[in-house]
Amino acid sequence: MTKAAKKQDPKLTETLYEMIRTPVITEKATMGSQYNQVTFRVPVAANKAIIKDAVEAVFKVKVTKVNTSTQLGKTKTFRGAKAFRSDSKKAIVTLAEGQAIDVATGV
């Protein structure tokens, strides 16, 4: 699929927006900004290539590397009832030199 076809397909752009759920705003994630890194929550089924394409398309930046981390859900007890937290995944995206994403303003 060519880049022109990707821009015209509304379903594809909607899928790219779904790949980037929310930015992670923690002390550790904000410390990554000095290394040109931004952290996002992503779907558990997303792979690195899809995440890279989504960040490049949505934010119009050049991505050099994507690292992912999956946190498995755990069982918690609340008032005697057991509940299971769902799995979650985050992606640490390294941007090219001179590129930046301001996660505070949104898309």
N, C-alpha and C positions, 0 to 999 in steps of 0.2 A: 504494500500500500504506500503510495507516495505521500509526501508532506501536504500537497494541495488537497488530496482526498481526505486526509485526516482533519484538515481545517474545516471542510465543508460538511462532514458527517456530524450532525448534532448528537446522535446517540453515542458516538465515540467520545466527544468532549464531555458529555454527561458522565460517562464511565470514568474519565480521567479526574473529574471533580470528586467522584465518590472514592477514589483511591487515596486522597489526602483528606482525612477526617478533621483533625484538629492539630494545631501546633502544641508541642509540649513546652509549658512554661514552668520550669523548675530551675533550681540553682545550678544543677549539673548541666542541664540543657543550655542555659544561657552562657555558661562558661565556654561552651563549644563555639560560640560566636567569634571568639578571638582566633579560632582556626578555620573560619569560614564554614561553620557547620550549623545546620538547622535541623531540629528534631520534630517529627510528625507522628501522630497516631495513624495507623493504616489498617486495612482489613487483614485478618489472619491469612487469607488465601493469596494476598498480593505478593508478587515476587519482585526482585530488585530491578529488573528491566522495565516492568510496568510502572514502578514507583519513579524511576528516573524519567521515563517519558511523560508521566503526569506532572511532575515538578517542572520540567522544562516547558511543557505546553501551558500550564496555568500561570506560572510566574515569569515566563520568558527569560530564563537564566540558563547558564551552561553548568551541568552537573558533572563532576569528575568521578565521584565515588558514592556508593550507597551501602551502608551497613544496616542490617536488620537485627532485631532482638525480639524473641517471642517469650512472653511470660505466661506460663501455664496457670490456669485457674486453680483455686484451692477451696477446700471445704471449710466453711465457717459455721459456727453455731450461734444462733440468735434466739433467745428466750426458749431454749430447748429444741428448737427446730433447726435441722441441718439444711444449709443452702450451699450451692456451688457457684463460685465466681467464674465468669467466663474467661477464656483465654484472651490475651491482648498482644498486639504487636506494635512496635515502634520502629521507625526508620530514621537513621542519622544520615542526613544528606550533606555531602561535602561539595561546596560550590567552587567554580573556577576562580582564579585570582581576579579581583576587581568586581566580582558579582556579589549581590546582597539581596536578601529578602527581609522586608520589615513585617514580622509576624504580628505586630501590635495593631497595624492598620487594617489587615484583612484583605480579601480579594475584591 
